[in-house]
Amino acid sequence: MVLHPIETMKSLGVDELCVVTGGESIGDFMKFLGSGTEFGVNLTYKIQDGPLGIAHGILQAEKFFGNEKVFVILGDNIFEKVEMPQEAKMDENAYIFIKEVKNPERFGVPIFDGNNNLISVEEKPEKPKSNYAVTGLYIYPPDVFEFIKTLNPSARGELEITDVNNWYLKRNKLKTIKLDGFWSDAGTFESLLRASLLRAVSSGFILE
């Protein structure tokens, strides 16, 4: 799970990475990954002081990105393959990668109108209005940092990534990319087992 996000980013042509993690974990990451050279990337490390939300974690990397497009991947997400249009690297739009799932209520859920246009993203709704989940892979323009600075914490005390996505949507600058192949988060024991099995099968391992 430590190396998989690096592999995914490399597949997108990204080899300059910033690892954002809690202060209690950063030493372990640095000891294992080092400079990243062994894994074909260059790594920078930033500390997030507490579980304050994905958007807050992104904000810690502001100086790392400067004026470049911001690629974000959550460390507990497992992707079989990721493809994206080349313009996603250069245009002024934000992108979310979505996947059809059986339990969308666990995730951010994209909502579409009758013409299949994205109209909203709801965070963990009790009654999802689509069967799609927003996965832990995002692309943002550099202005994402200025917007995050205006956010107030949600009821659970976090700066919510869904608020970021809806901000771009209101400006008609949020695009969706549907994923092929399997995707799973690994935030629960059950999803970790599923992700491990899917990863093993896709890698050609035979389980006996």
C-alpha positions in Angstrom: 0.0 0.0 0.0 3.0 2.3 0.4 4.3 1.7 -3.0 1.1 1.4 -5.0 0.3 5.2 -5.0 3.8 5.8 -6.3 3.2 3.2 -9.1 -0.1 4.9 -10.0 1.5 8.4 -10.2 4.3 7.1 -12.3 1.8 5.6 -14.7 0.4 9.1 -15.1 3.8 10.6 -15.9 4.3 12.1 -12.4 7.7 11.4 -10.8 8.1 14.4 -8.4 6.0 13.5 -5.4 5.2 15.1 -2.0 4.3 12.6 0.8 1.9 14.1 3.3 1.4 12.1 6.5 1.0 12.5 10.3 4.0 13.4 12.3 3.9 10.0 14.1 4.3 8.2 10.8 6.7 10.3 8.8 9.8 8.7 10.2 8.7 5.3 9.0 7.9 6.5 5.5 11.2 8.3 5.2 13.1 5.2 6.4 11.4 3.0 3.9 11.2 5.3 0.9 14.2 7.5 1.4 14.7 10.0 -1.4 12.5 7.9 -3.7 15.4 7.2 -6.1 15.2 3.4 -5.6 11.6 3.6 -6.8 12.1 5.9 -9.8 10.8 9.1 -8.2 12.0 12.1 -6.2 10.2 12.6 -2.8 9.5 15.5 -0.6 7.9 15.1 2.8 5.3 17.2 4.7 3.6 16.7 8.1 -0.1 17.1 8.6 -0.8 17.9 12.3 -3.7 15.7 13.0 -6.6 14.1 11.0 -7.9 17.4 9.7 -9.2 16.3 6.3 -8.0 15.5 2.8 -8.2 19.2 1.7 -6.1 20.2 4.7 -3.5 17.6 3.7 -3.4 19.0 0.2 -2.8 22.5 1.7 0.4 21.3 3.4 1.9 20.7 -0.1 1.2 24.2 -1.4 4.9 25.3 -1.7 5.8 22.0 -3.3 3.5 22.5 -6.2 3.9 26.2 -6.9 2.0 27.1 -10.1 1.8 23.5 -11.5 -1.2 21.2 -11.8 -1.9 19.4 -8.6 -2.2 15.6 -8.7 -3.5 13.9 -5.5 -3.8 10.3 -4.6 -4.9 8.8 -1.2 -2.6 6.1 0.1 -5.4 3.7 0.9 -6.7 3.5 -2.7 -5.9 0.6 -5.0 -6.2 1.1 -8.8 -5.8 -1.6 -11.5 -5.2 1.0 -14.2 -5.7 4.7 -14.6 -6.1 6.5 -17.9 -6.7 10.3 -18.4 -6.9 12.7 -21.3 -3.7 14.7 -21.9 -5.5 18.0 -21.5 -6.0 17.1 -17.8 -2.3 17.9 -17.3 -2.5 21.4 -18.8 -6.0 22.9 -18.7 -7.7 24.9 -15.9 -10.2 22.3 -14.9 -10.4 20.0 -11.9 -10.9 16.2 -12.4 -12.3 13.5 -10.3 -12.0 9.8 -11.1 -15.2 7.9 -10.5 -16.1 4.2 -10.4 -19.4 2.3 -10.2 -19.7 0.5 -6.9 -22.2 -1.6 -4.9 -21.9 0.6 -1.7 -21.7 4.2 -2.8 -23.0 5.5 0.5 -19.4 4.9 1.9 -18.0 7.6 -0.4 -18.5 10.9 -2.1 -21.2 10.3 -4.6 -21.5 12.2 -8.0 -25.0 13.1 -9.0 -26.0 13.5 -12.6 -29.0 15.1 -14.4 -31.1 13.4 -17.1 -28.5 14.3 -19.7 -25.7 12.7 -17.7 -24.2 16.1 -16.7 -22.6 16.3 -13.3 -24.7 18.5 -11.0 -23.4 17.8 -7.5 -21.2 15.7 -5.3 -22.6 14.5 -2.0 -20.4 13.2 0.9 -21.4 9.8 2.2 -25.2 10.2 1.6 -27.6 7.9 3.3 -29.6 7.5 0.1 -27.1 7.8 -2.8 -28.5 9.2 -6.1 -26.1 7.3 -8.2 -24.1 4.1 -8.1 -20.8 5.9 -8.6 -18.2 6.7 -6.0 -15.5 9.5 -6.2 -12.2 7.6 -5.8 -9.1 8.9 -4.0 -7.5 10.3 -7.1 -7.9 14.0 -8.0 -6.4 16.6 -10.3 -6.7 20.3 -9.5 -5.5 23.7 -10.9 -3.0 25.6 -8.7 -5.8 27.9 -7.4 -7.0 25.0 -5.3 -4.8 26.2 -2.4 -6.4 29.6 -2.2 -9.9 28.1 -2.0 -8.9 25.6 0.7 -7.7 28.5 2.8 -11.3 29.9 2.8 -12.9 26.6 4.0 -14.4 26.1 7.4 -14.2 22.7 9.1 -17.2 20.4 8.7 -19.2 19.0 11.6 -16.5 16.3 11.9 -13.8 18.9 12.2 -12.3 18.4 8.8 -11.7 20.4 5.6 -13.7 18.3 3.2 -12.5 17.4 -0.3 -16.2 17.3 -1.4 -16.4 21.0 -0.7 -13.4 21.6 -3.0 -15.0 19.5 -5.7 -18.3 21.3 -5.5 -16.6 24.7 -5.6 -15.1 23.8 -9.0 -18.4 22.3 -10.1 -20.2 25.6 -9.4 -17.7 27.3 -11.8 -18.2 24.6 -14.5 -14.6 23.5 -14.0 -15.1 20.0 -12.6 -14.8 17.0 -15.0 -15.3 13.3 -14.4 -13.2 10.4 -15.6 -14.7 6.9 -15.4 -12.3 4.2 -14.4 -11.9 0.9 -16.1 -10.7 -2.1 -14.2 -11.1 -2.6 -10.5 -10.8 0.0 -7.8 -11.0 -0.4 -4.0 -10.2 1.6 -1.0 -8.5 -0.2 1.9 -9.9 1.7 4.8 -11.6 -1.2 6.4 -10.5 -4.8 7.1 -13.0 -6.1 4.5 -11.9 -3.6 1.8 -8.2 -4.2 2.6 -8.8 -8.0 2.0 -10.7 -7.3 -1.2 -8.0 -5.0 -2.5 -5.3 -7.5 -1.7 -7.1 -10.3 -3.5 -7.8 -8.1 -6.5 -4.2 -7.0 -6.6 -3.0 -10.5 -6.4 -5.2 -11.7 -9.3 -4.3 -8.8 -11.5 -0.6 -9.4 -10.8 -0.9 -13.0 -11.9 -0.5 -14.6 -8.5 -2.3 -17.9 -8.0 -3.8 -18.4 -4.6 -4.1 -22.0 -3.3 
